[in-house]
Every structure is written in structure tokens, then in C-alpha cells.
Amino acid sequence: MKPSKEEFERWRAGPVTEWVMARLLMGVDDMKRQWVATSWEGGVADGARLMALRERASVYREVTTITFEELAALGAVHDGDDA
């Protein structure tokens, strides 16, 4: 099933979606705190761990900001052009 723009917008505005998106952004803050705790306070600065945390945070942020048009470009939604 590919949602229409109206379905996407309705989903995006829903209270559960808003809650999930807020939790994803809270997860980004948690990852930052983890990094500070292990590197600055713990004295262990693992570059691979930092890269993994940054990549995950980037995905979380992207999920919370993705637009219908960006999804349409990926073919993930019904943009009115496909049958």
C-alpha cells in the first residue's frame, strides 16, 4: 500500500506519530549523553562508536523530517503519477 499525500499528512499529524517522532528526537539526545558519558567523563573515546551513534542520530532526524515529496522521489508513496 502506498499512501496518498492526504493520507501521509493525516498520519504525520496524528498524535501517535507525533509521539513517536518526539521519542526519536529524544533518542538523539540520549545518544549524545551516552557519548559524553563514555568519552568525556569515562575517558574512552571510541571513534567507531561515535560514528555509529552519529549515523543512527542522522537516520532518526531524517525520519522525523522526511516529506511526502522526498518519499515520492523514492517511490514509497502514491504521488498521483503511478497507476
Backbone torsions as a table, in degrees:
resi	resn	phi	psi	omega
1	MET	NA	130.1	175.2
2	LYS	-112.5	120.8	-178.5
3	PRO	-72.9	152.2	173.3
4	SER	-80.3	172.2	177.8
5	LYS	-59.8	-40.9	-179.6
6	GLU	-64.5	-42.6	178.5
7	GLU	-64.6	-40.1	178.5
8	PHE	-62.6	-47.6	-179.0
9	GLU	-63.2	-39.0	177.6
10	ARG	-64.2	-43.7	177.7
11	TRP	-62.6	-45.3	-177.2
12	ARG	-61.3	-35.3	-177.0
13	ALA	-85.7	-5.9	-177.6
14	GLY	-68.7	149.5	-177.3
15	PRO	-64.4	-34.8	179.0
16	VAL	-69.2	-42.0	177.5
17	THR	-61.5	-45.6	178.6
18	GLU	-59.7	-39.4	178.9
19	TRP	-64.3	-45.8	180.0
20	VAL	-62.4	-45.1	-179.3
21	MET	-62.3	-40.7	178.0
22	ALA	-63.3	-39.1	179.4
23	ARG	-67.2	-35.3	176.2
24	LEU	-62.4	-43.9	178.9
25	LEU	-67.1	-34.2	173.9
26	MET	-63.8	-35.1	177.0
27	GLY	-62.1	-36.9	176.8
28	VAL	-61.5	-46.7	178.6
29	ASP	-61.7	-39.1	177.9
30	ASP	-63.1	-40.9	179.0
31	MET	-63.5	-39.2	176.9
32	LYS	-61.9	-44.4	178.8
33	ARG	-62.8	-40.1	177.3
34	GLN	-58.8	-44.3	-178.2
35	TRP	-63.8	-44.4	179.0
36	VAL	-62.1	-43.3	-178.3
37	ALA	-63.1	-41.0	-176.9
38	THR	-83.6	-34.3	-176.3
39	SER	-89.8	-59.9	-175.9
40	TRP	-71.1	-51.9	-175.7
41	GLU	-83.3	-33.4	-177.6
42	GLY	-90.4	-15.3	177.3
43	GLY	79.8	12.6	179.8
44	VAL	-120.0	112.1	-179.4
45	ALA	-110.2	89.9	-179.3
46	ASP	-88.7	107.9	-177.9
47	GLY	-59.5	-38.6	179.1
48	ALA	-65.7	-39.4	178.0
49	ARG	-65.1	-42.1	178.1
50	LEU	-61.0	-44.9	179.6
51	MET	-61.3	-43.0	178.9
52	ALA	-63.3	-42.7	178.7
53	LEU	-64.9	-41.9	178.7
54	ARG	-64.6	-41.0	178.6
55	GLU	-63.5	-44.9	178.9
56	ARG	-62.9	-43.4	178.9
57	ALA	-62.2	-38.7	178.7
58	SER	-63.0	-42.4	178.0
59	VAL	-65.2	-43.9	179.0
60	TYR	-57.9	-46.5	-180.0
61	ARG	-64.2	-41.2	-180.0
62	GLU	-62.4	-42.2	178.3
63	VAL	-60.3	-39.0	-176.3
64	THR	-76.4	-14.8	-176.8
65	THR	-117.8	-2.0	-175.2
66	ILE	-62.8	140.8	-178.2
67	THR	-103.2	165.5	176.3
68	PHE	-59.4	-41.6	-178.6
69	GLU	-63.6	-38.7	177.3
70	GLU	-65.8	-40.2	177.1
71	LEU	-67.3	-36.9	178.4
72	ALA	-63.3	-38.7	178.8
73	ALA	-62.9	-27.3	177.9
74	LEU	-88.0	-6.2	-177.1
75	GLY	77.6	20.1	-174.4
76	ALA	-92.5	-7.7	180.0
77	VAL	-136.1	165.0	177.9
78	HIS	-86.0	108.6	-177.0
79	ASP	-97.8	8.9	178.8
80	GLY	89.7	-13.8	-179.5
81	ASP	-90.8	-24.1	-178.8
82	ASP	-98.0	157.9	-175.9
83	ALA	-89.1	NA	NA
